[in-house]
């Protein structure tokens, strides 16, 4: 038994280290890291090294555990000031948009592939959820307007909850209860799940602010514990545990808890570990010999999703909100699919729904193809649609005790071509008290600026801002970038409006 454990640890550690190293490799090549992890799983599976793994139930359980960690990290890193204005749109995409997507994909798959209605709608349901890990990892490398990023991240954090419920309903006997009962059940699960998340988040905020734990390393563990508690409590009450996790994460992440930077760093590392384990496991589960037959259904379903279902769901969801057409087009293209649809496909597979094995294979192929297609074209699409925001401030996570005590954040701002920041003196930025430009990087050389330092195109600024004035500082920088030092004379206050 000891020898077997040693071999398992050897293989596991090797796969983990290769996966960590693959992050740098995939970044250089522009290939999403999740595809590298899936390829690792396939390579050590029955089609590669010959390790046979077909435990669908275990994969589903471990997949749900990984999603809890990934969604929790997304909630912890979400800023309420940017999340609040887009919460309505994100909620619409996660409910109305999900229903529209399921119906459109279901109709197309039923008509073109000849599948029965139940299986066709399952195709739509499994693929209607955008993937939190894929969205977080991809969007945070791009400079986009905060509300577009916040909309996509909030949608990916929220929509898992209703989609899991719908996949479970479609995987069971739909004639067991009347339609109104199923609708009421969905409403109950979402409502109670949100309430449980609020309760767990507020309890965690109260307890951790007043606790004097003997080690700084215990605070990140406690925060993750509260998010897992939210999921477990929601599930025990037959409510949506995933929604509870996200809500609890948002409340805890915006609470300015002790050792906040350490908490975010720990959650980020844990989320990476969850992603690696999840993708490798899913790659291990798939049977490469069956994937050829899944290519046509995957392409048909993917095109229906990409060209019809996603744009229509965004258009319908955006009707009550002020989103420009180019923003809606980008939201349609940026609805990334990743491990979540593959995990969801294990639900009907574990419940032995007829045709579920073909569904799993098609979803796997679709995720690989369309991840390559979408993730690689997001940056060009953003530039073509003119929704980029190269002058936006990006938060830098550092574990620095003085910043923690001052309740301050570290921001990085670029001065891109066309920005009115070029030519402005530092004192003309008129940053609020509590925010200061501490370093300028110009032509590879860093220096501490003075009040009369004139900014140039290509400069990179390092700004320290207290938590209280961070949003005001970002608005001022955005305003000056758009209209120059006299921005307020032109009625420009840097609000995050249509690009």
N, C-alpha and C positions, 0 to 999 in steps of 0.2 A: 504493500500500500504506500509506503514511504517513497519507493522508487517511482511509482505512478504519479505521486504528487510532485516529486522533483521534476519529472519530465513535463508535467502540465505547467509548472511554474516557469520552466525554461522556455517552453513554447510561448506562453503568455507574455513573459517579459520581452522576448525577442520581437513578437508581433507589436507590442506596445512601443518599443523603441524605434522600430522601423516606421510605425505610423507617425510618431512624433517627428522623426526626420523627414517623412514624406510631406509634412506641412510646408517646409521650406522649398522642397522640390516642386510641389504643386503650385506654390505661389509664383515661383520663377517661370513656370511654363504656362501659367494662367489657367490651370486645370483645377476645378473645385476639389478640395481635399476629400470630400465624402466619396467621390468616385475612386480615389486611391484606396480608401479603407474598404469599400465594397470589393475592389479588385483583390485586395489582400485576403478577404474572406473566401472569395472564389478560388484563389490560388492555393489555399491550404485545405480546401474542401474536397469533395469527391472527384471533381474534375482536375485537381492539381495534385497535392500531396496525398490525396486519398482518404482524408479524414471524413468519415460519414457522419452527418448530423441532420436529423430530420424531426427533432422534437419541436413541433409547432407551438404547443402550449407553453413550454419553457421560453421560447423566443418571444411570444406575446407578453408574458409576465416581465421578462427582463427588458423588453422594449418599452413597456409602460413605465418601468422604473427609470430608464434612461430619459424618457420624455419628461418625467417629473422634474428631474435635475435641470434639463435644458430649458424648460418653460420657467422654472424658478429663477434661473440666471437671467433670462430675458426680462422678467418682472423686476428683479433687483436692480438691473442696469437701466431701466426705463425712467426717464425724468417726468414727473407729474406735470411740470409746466409745459412741456411739449406734447404730452399724452392727452391732457385734458381737452384741448381744442379739437382733436381728431377722434375723440372717443365715440361720438355718434356715428361717424363714417365707418370706423373700425367695427363697431357693433352691427351696423347694417351689412357690411361685407361678410361678417361672421354668421349672420342669420339669413336675411333675405338673399344675399349673394350666394350663400351655400345652397339654398333651395333652388334658386335659378340654375346654378351650375349642375346640380344633380339631375334636374329635369331635362336640361338641354343635352347633356352627355347621354343620359338614359335613352332619350328618344333617338338620337343619332346611332348609338350602339345597337339598339333594338332593330332599327330599320336597315342598317348597313351590314351588321354582323349576324342578324337573325337570332339574337339571344332572347330568352324569355324576359318579361318585364322586371321580374325580381332581380335577376342577375345583372340586367342592363342598368338598373338603378343603383345596384351595388357598385358597379364600375364608377358611376358618377359620384356616389357618396365617398368612396375610398379616395378618389382623386380631388375632392372638393376642398380639402384642407391644405393650405400652404404650410411649408415646413419651417418651424421656428429656427432650427439649427442652420439651415441653408440661407434663410433670410438674414439672420443676425450676422453670420460669417461674411456674406457677400456685401450687404448694404453698408456695413461699417468700414469698408475699404473705399467707398465712394463718397465724394462730397456732393450731397444733395440737400435741397431745402428740408429743414427739420420736420415740417408737417408731412412730407411724403415718406420720409424714413419712419416717423412715428406711426403713420397710418399702416404701413406694411408690417412693422414690428408688432403693433398692437393687434392687428388682424391675425397674424400667425400665432400670437400668444392666446387669443380668445377663441379662434375658430376650432381648435382641437376639441373643445368641450361639446358643442352641438354635433360635430361630425361623428365623434365616438358614439354618442347616443343614437344617431340615425343609422350608423353602420350596424350597431347591435340590434336595432329594431328590424332592419331589413334582413338580418341574418336569422331571425326567428320567425315563427308563424304569425303572419300579419292578420290572420283571421281570428286570433285569440281574443282580441279586444276591439271595440268600436273605434273609429278614427278619432273621435273627440277625446277618448281616454288617452290615446297615444300623444295627442297634442298637449293635453294637460300634463302628462308625464314629463314631456320635454320642458315645458315651462317650469314645473316643480324642480326638476334637476338643475336647471340653470339658475333659478332664483335662489334656491337653498345653497347651491354651490358658491354663488357670489357672497351670500351672507356668511357662510362658514369662512371664506377667505378673509372677509373683513374682520370677523371675530379673531381669527388666528393672527392676522397682521397687527391689529391693535393690541392684542395681548402680548405679542412679541415685542412691540415697541415699548410698551409700559414696563415689561419685565427687564429688558436688556438695558434700558436707560437707567434703571435703578439698581441693577445688579452690579456687584463688585466681584467679578470672577477673578480667580487667582492667576489666570494666564490669558494673554491676548489671543492666543490660538483657540480658546474656547468660544469666543464670540462668533467666528464664522461657522463653527459646528452648530452652535445654538440656532443661528439664523436658518441654516439649512434644515435643522430639526423642526423649526416652526413651519416651514413650507411643506415638508413631508407630513407633518401633523395635519395641516390643512387638507391635503389630499386624502389622508386616511379618514379623517373625521367626515369629510364630504362623502366618501364612498360608503362608510358605515351608515350614513343617513340616506343612502341610495340617491345621492345627488352627484353633481359633476365635480369630481376631485380635481380635474385639470383646470377648470375655471377657478376653483378655490386656491390652487397653487399660484396661478398668475396674479390674482388679486392680492393674496398675502405677500407675494414677492414685491409688488409695486408699493404697498404700504410700508414694508420693511426697508426697501431700498431708498425711499424718500424720507426716512425718519432721522437722518443724521445720527446714526447709532455710534457708540464708541468703536474705534478701529474700523471705520467704514471702508477705507481703502483695502485693508486686509480682508474684509468680508467679501468685497467685490473680486479681489484677486483669487481668493479661495474658490468662490463660486464659478469664476471663469475657468480655472483649472479643472474643477470637477465636471463642468459642462463639456470640456474637451475630452476628458476621459470617458464620459457617457457617450459622446458622439463616436469616438473610436470604437468602443466596445459594441455599440449598437450596429454600426455599419459593417464591422467585421462579422458579427453574428449573422446579420441578414445575408451577407455575401456567402457565408458558410452554409446557410439553409437552402439557397437556391440550387437547382440542378441544371448545370449548363447544357446538358443534352436536350432539355425541353425548350430552350430559349428560342431556337429557330422558328418553331411553330407559333411563338408568341409575338413575333415581329410585326406581322400584318395587323392583328388586333391592337397592338400597342401604338402603331403609327396612326391608325384610324381614330382611336380614342384620343390620342394626344393632339391631333389636329383639331378634332371637335372641341377639345378643352381649350386649346390655345387660341383658335381663330373664332370660335362662337361662344362657348360657355363663359370663359373668363371675361372677355370684353363686355358681354351682355350683363353679367352679374355686377361688374363695376359700374356700368352705365345706369342700371336700375338703382343700385345702392347710392349712387352719387346724386340722384335727382333732388333730394332736399338740401344738398350741401353745395357750396361754391367751389367746385373744382373745374379748372379749365380743361378743354378737350385734350391738350397735350399731356396734362397731368393724369387724366383718365387713361390715356393710351399707355403711359409709362406704368401706371398701377396694373394695367392688364398684362403687360409684358413681364413685370417683376413679380408675379405671383408664383414664386419658386416652389417646386415639389422636391422632396428629398426622402428622408427615411420614414417620415410620418405615414405617407400613403402605403409604404411597404409594410409597416407595422400594422396599420389598419387592415391590410389585406390578410393578415394572419388570423383576424377575428372570424370571418366566415370559413377560413380554412380549418380552424380548430373546432368550429361547430359543424363541420362536415356538410356545408352547403353544396349542393351539386354545382359543378363548374368552378368551385373556388380555387382549385389548383391552377386552372388556366388564367383565372383572374390574378393570382399572385404572380405568375410568370409574366403576364402582360404588363402589370404595374412595375415590376422590376425593370423590364426592358425600357418602358416609357420613361422612368425616372432617370436612367442612365443617359438616354438619347437627349431628352429635353433639358436635363441639367447642363450638359455640354453646350446645347444650343442657346439656352437662356442666359446662364451665368456668364458665358463668354461674350455675350452681346449687350449686356446691361449698360456698360459704360458708353459704348458707341450710341446705343439707343437714347440714353439720357442726353448726350450731346446733340444728337439729331433733333430731339424733341425740345431742346433748350430748357431742360429742367435741372441742369447742373448748377451748383452753387460753390465754386472753388474757394470763395472767400469765407465760407462758413467756419466758425471755430469748432475745433475737434477736441474733445476731452482726452487728456493723457492721464492714464492711471499709474500712479507711483505710490509706493509705500513709504511716505515721509511723515514722521511724527509731527514736525512743526506745522505742516499744512493741516494735519488732523486737529491739532489744538486750536488753530486759527479758524477752523471750519472753512477752509478755502479749497478751490479747485484750480488745476493747472490746465490752461487752454493753449492750443496751437492754432495760429491764423496765418494763412498764406495770402500774399498779395499777387493775384493772378493778372495776366494781361487784360486790359479793359477795366480793371477795378479803379475807382476813384481814390482808393487808399494810397495809390502811387502819387507822390508829390506832397502828401500831407505831413506836416510836422507832428511829432508825438504829442505835444501839448494841445494841438488842434483836434486830436481825437476826442477830447472832452469826456474821457471815461469817468464813470462815477467814482466817488470816494470809496476805496476798498478794492479797486481794480487798477492794475499797473502793468505796463509793458516792461518786463524785466530783462529780456534778451532779444536781440535781433541777429538772425543768421543771414549773412549776405555773401554770395559767391563762395560759400564753404567756410566762411570765417564768422565766428560769433563775437558780439560785443554788447556791452551794456549801453543802451541809448540814453541820451539826455533829452530835455524838453524840446530842444531845437533840432533834434535829429530828423532829417527828412526821409520818409519811407520811399522805397523804390519798388518797381515791379520785380517780382522774383524773391522779395524778402520773405522770411519766415519769422513770425513773431511768437514769443513765449509770454503769455499773460497769466498773472496770478490774480484771481478774483475771489472774494469771499462769497459764501453761499447766498447771502442776502442780495448781492448786487450782480450776481452772474448773469441772470436773464437780461437785466438792464444794460450790462456791458455788451452782451451779444447783440442786442437790438441797436445800440449805438454804432458798433462796428459794421453791422449790416447796412445801416443808414448811410454812413460815410462811404462805404464801398459802392453804394448805388448813386449817390448824389454829391459826394465830396464833403468838404468841411462845412459847407453852408446847407447841409441836408435839411435842417429844420425850417429854413427859410422857404424851402420848396415843399413843405408839408410832408417830408419823409421822416418817419420815426422808426424805421427798421422792423416793422411788424412783418411776420412771415406770411406774406400774401402770395398771390399767383405770381410765378416767376415771369 
